[in-house]
Every structure is written in structure tokens, then in C-alpha cells.
Amino acid sequence: MNIKDKYKYRFRPEYNSENLLIEIFSGVENQNFFSDLLNSIIEINPKIEEVSELWMNDEFILEVQSDIGNFSLSKDIWDLAFIMSENNQE
């Protein structure tokens, strides 16, 4: 299966905000999700700086540093993932 067929995503505003995010809404349940994602952006040299597990929300948040700026990757139990950045909207 082609990686483009594995995942579906959209670029949209955050809830109640003008900040933009990438919402990945299909394929997140795949056990290779994190490695596929990091391999797909390898050219910006992503480096995971911190991993937080929010047990009350059953959510993981990875803080990632890259050549184009820092961003957060959130994955929850509903098989949704979000890529967000407060100070790196470009």
C-alpha cells in the first residue's frame, strides 16, 4: 500500500483560534504511524525533544524540534493526530 493511501489529513484552523494546524484523521491507528510520519518529514530533520503522556485525556504529545521550527504532535485514543505550532505558523 502506498503511504499516500494510508493516511488522510486536512489543514484547518484550531478550535476558537486563528492558528492553523494539520489534523490527521485516518490511519492514525496504524502501528507504524509515528515512524511513517517522521520518515515523511525527514528532510526537515525532526528531533523529538520531549514526550508527555496525558493520562487524563489518554493522549500523547511529542515536542519536536526541526530545521524549520518547533511543533507539537498530539495523538489521542480516538485515533486522531494533530500537528500544531504556536510560534511557527509559517
C-alpha positions in Angstrom: 0.0 0.0 0.0 1.2 3.4 -0.9 1.8 5.7 2.1 -0.4 8.4 0.4 -3.3 5.9 0.6 -2.6 5.0 4.3 -3.3 8.5 5.8 -5.8 11.3 5.3 -5.4 14.8 6.7 -6.6 18.3 6.4 -5.1 21.8 7.1 -7.5 23.8 9.2 -7.8 26.4 12.0 -7.5 25.3 15.6 -10.8 25.4 17.6 -11.6 29.0 18.6 -8.3 30.3 17.2 -6.8 31.8 14.1 -3.8 29.4 14.5 -3.6 26.7 11.9 -2.9 23.0 12.4 -2.8 19.8 10.5 -5.4 17.2 11.5 -4.7 13.6 10.6 -8.0 11.8 10.8 -7.4 8.4 9.1 -4.6 5.9 9.5 -3.5 7.1 13.0 -4.4 3.7 14.4 -1.7 2.2 12.2 1.1 0.8 14.5 3.7 2.4 12.1 2.1 5.9 12.3 4.9 7.7 14.2 7.7 6.2 12.1 5.8 6.8 8.8 5.2 10.4 9.9 8.8 11.1 10.9 10.1 9.4 7.8 7.8 11.5 5.6 9.4 14.7 7.1 13.0 13.5 7.4 14.3 16.3 5.2 13.5 18.9 7.9 15.5 16.9 10.4 12.8 16.3 13.1 14.1 15.6 16.6 11.8 14.6 19.4 12.7 16.7 22.4 10.0 15.6 24.9 7.2 13.1 25.1 4.3 13.7 27.5 1.5 11.3 28.3 -1.7 13.0 29.5 -3.3 10.0 31.2 -6.5 12.0 32.0 -7.1 12.5 28.2 -5.4 9.3 27.1 -3.2 11.4 24.8 0.4 11.6 23.9 2.2 14.8 23.0 5.6 14.9 21.3 7.5 18.1 21.2 9.6 18.2 18.1 12.4 20.4 17.0 13.2 20.7 13.3 15.2 22.8 10.8 12.0 24.9 10.0 10.9 25.4 13.7 9.4 23.6 16.6 6.0 21.9 16.6 3.9 19.6 18.7 2.4 16.3 17.6 -0.6 15.1 19.6 -2.2 11.7 19.3 -5.3 10.6 21.2 -7.4 7.5 21.9 -9.9 8.4 19.2 -7.2 7.8 16.5 -6.8 11.5 15.7 -3.5 13.3 15.5 -2.7 17.0 15.3 0.4 18.8 14.3 0.4 22.3 15.9 2.8 25.2 16.4 2.1 28.4 18.3 5.1 30.4 17.2 5.8 28.8 13.8 2.7 29.2 11.8 4.5 29.7 8.5 
